[in-house]
Amino acid sequence: MYLKFVVVVGLYALLGLGLYTLGAGNVSLGLTLKLLPPFSWFSISDHVARYAWVCFAYASLFHLTWAITVRIKPSQWIERPTIRVLLYLLGRALFFFLLSVFILALSSASMTKQPVGDGALYRMILISCFLLGAWSWNAGAFIKYLHGLLRGVGTR
């Protein structure tokens, strides 16, 4: 169990460090993230916003893939799919997404003021986004539940 987690975290770090070249080269990515309300509230440099966008998107996609491929079948935790539970899971995923974006904006504002090099800044953002990307587990639960609901509708 622990070895599997260490392998997944190592894979995350290696792939994330490979994205450093993508995050370093594209200026427009940071400008699109600064349009989101939490990022417009704080003074964040374009450089930090660019790294935050790349790392957060990568972490969310990584966690979502991990959450969907976990071998827990929806039938193990879904007794009878209902729209009410589906809306609850959607609201929960959206809440944690917005909370993660706000925390990312707040931490990016503090990272803007630190005098560190590009590589260290990118690694700090990559590590914090690994934790913030966990909102995707709620999105994965929503997707699995939606799949179970749609599958259950066809069999009735």
C-alpha positions as CSV (number, residue, x, y, z in Angstrom):
1,M,0.0,0.0,0.0
2,Y,2.7,2.5,1.0
3,L,5.0,1.5,-1.8
4,K,2.2,2.2,-4.3
5,F,1.7,5.7,-2.9
6,V,5.4,6.4,-3.0
7,V,5.5,5.3,-6.7
8,V,2.5,7.5,-7.6
9,V,4.0,10.5,-5.8
10,G,7.3,9.9,-7.5
11,L,5.6,9.6,-10.9
12,Y,3.8,12.9,-10.2
13,A,7.0,14.6,-9.4
14,L,8.9,13.3,-12.4
15,L,6.1,14.2,-14.8
16,G,5.6,17.6,-13.1
17,L,9.2,18.5,-13.4
18,G,9.0,17.5,-17.1
19,L,6.3,20.2,-17.4
20,Y,8.7,22.9,-16.3
21,T,9.6,23.7,-19.9
22,L,5.9,24.1,-20.8
23,G,5.3,26.4,-17.8
24,A,8.4,28.5,-18.5
25,G,7.6,29.2,-22.1
26,N,4.0,30.2,-22.3
27,V,3.1,33.7,-21.0
28,S,-0.5,33.7,-22.0
29,L,-1.4,30.9,-19.6
30,G,-0.7,33.1,-16.6
31,L,-2.8,35.9,-18.0
32,T,-5.8,33.6,-18.4
33,L,-5.6,32.5,-14.8
34,K,-5.4,36.1,-13.6
35,L,-9.0,36.6,-15.0
36,L,-10.4,34.3,-12.3
37,P,-11.8,36.3,-9.3
38,P,-9.4,35.0,-6.6
39,F,-6.4,35.8,-8.7
40,S,-7.6,39.2,-9.6
41,W,-8.0,40.1,-5.9
42,F,-4.3,39.6,-5.0
43,S,-1.3,41.1,-6.7
44,I,0.3,38.1,-8.4
45,S,3.1,38.3,-10.9
46,D,2.5,36.8,-14.4
47,H,5.4,34.5,-13.8
48,V,3.9,32.9,-10.7
49,A,0.4,32.8,-12.2
50,R,1.7,31.0,-15.2
51,Y,3.4,28.3,-13.0
52,A,0.3,28.1,-10.8
53,W,-2.0,27.5,-13.8
54,V,0.2,24.8,-15.3
55,C,0.8,23.0,-12.0
56,F,-2.8,23.2,-10.9
57,A,-4.1,21.9,-14.2
58,Y,-1.6,19.1,-14.1
59,A,-2.3,18.2,-10.5
60,S,-6.0,18.1,-11.1
61,L,-5.7,15.9,-14.2
62,F,-3.3,13.6,-12.4
63,H,-5.6,13.3,-9.3
64,L,-8.7,12.8,-11.5
65,T,-7.0,10.0,-13.5
66,W,-5.9,8.4,-10.2
67,A,-9.4,8.8,-8.7
68,I,-11.1,7.2,-11.7
69,T,-8.7,4.3,-12.1
70,V,-9.0,3.3,-8.4
71,R,-10.5,-0.2,-8.4
72,I,-13.5,0.7,-6.2
73,K,-16.6,0.0,-8.3
74,P,-19.5,2.4,-7.9
75,S,-21.8,-0.6,-7.1
76,Q,-19.8,-1.0,-3.9
77,W,-20.9,2.3,-2.5
78,I,-24.0,3.1,-4.5
79,E,-27.1,1.3,-3.3
80,R,-29.6,3.2,-5.3
81,P,-28.5,6.2,-7.5
82,T,-30.6,9.3,-7.0
83,I,-30.5,12.8,-8.5
84,R,-30.2,14.3,-4.9
85,V,-27.0,12.5,-4.2
86,L,-25.7,13.4,-7.7
87,L,-26.3,17.1,-7.0
88,Y,-24.7,16.8,-3.6
89,L,-21.5,15.3,-5.2
90,L,-21.5,18.0,-7.8
91,G,-21.8,20.7,-5.2
92,R,-19.1,19.1,-3.1
93,A,-16.8,18.9,-6.1
94,L,-17.5,22.6,-7.1
95,F,-17.0,23.7,-3.5
96,F,-13.6,22.0,-3.1
97,F,-12.6,23.3,-6.6
98,L,-13.3,26.9,-5.6
99,L,-11.7,26.5,-2.2
100,S,-8.6,25.1,-3.9
101,V,-8.4,27.9,-6.4
102,F,-8.7,30.5,-3.6
103,I,-6.0,28.8,-1.6
104,L,-3.8,28.6,-4.7
105,A,-4.3,32.4,-5.3
106,L,-3.5,33.2,-1.7
107,S,-0.3,31.0,-1.7
108,S,0.7,32.4,-5.1
109,A,0.4,35.9,-3.8
110,S,2.8,35.0,-1.0
111,M,5.2,33.3,-3.4
112,T,5.3,36.4,-5.6
113,K,7.0,38.2,-2.8
114,Q,9.7,35.6,-2.1
115,P,13.1,36.1,-3.7
116,V,13.7,32.6,-5.1
117,G,14.9,31.3,-8.4
118,D,12.6,29.9,-11.2
119,G,13.3,26.3,-10.5
120,A,12.6,26.6,-6.7
121,L,9.5,28.6,-7.3
122,Y,8.1,26.0,-9.8
123,R,8.8,23.2,-7.3
124,M,7.1,25.0,-4.5
125,I,4.0,25.6,-6.6
126,L,4.1,22.0,-7.9
127,I,4.2,20.6,-4.3
128,S,1.3,22.9,-3.2
129,C,-0.7,22.0,-6.2
130,F,-0.3,18.3,-5.4
131,L,-2.3,18.9,-2.3
132,L,-4.8,21.3,-3.9
133,G,-5.4,18.9,-6.8
134,A,-7.1,16.6,-4.4
135,W,-10.4,18.3,-5.2
136,S,-10.4,16.0,-8.2
137,W,-11.2,13.0,-6.0
138,N,-14.6,14.6,-5.4
139,A,-15.0,15.1,-9.2
140,G,-14.0,11.5,-9.7
141,A,-16.7,10.4,-7.2
142,F,-19.2,12.6,-9.1
143,I,-18.2,11.0,-12.5
144,K,-18.5,7.5,-11.1
145,Y,-21.8,8.2,-9.5
146,L,-23.1,9.8,-12.7
147,H,-22.0,6.7,-14.6
148,G,-23.8,4.5,-12.1
149,L,-26.9,6.6,-12.4
150,L,-26.9,6.5,-16.2
151,R,-26.3,2.8,-16.1
152,G,-29.1,2.2,-13.6
153,V,-31.5,4.3,-15.7
154,G,-31.0,2.0,-18.7
155,T,-31.7,-1.2,-16.8
156,R,-35.0,-0.1,-15.2
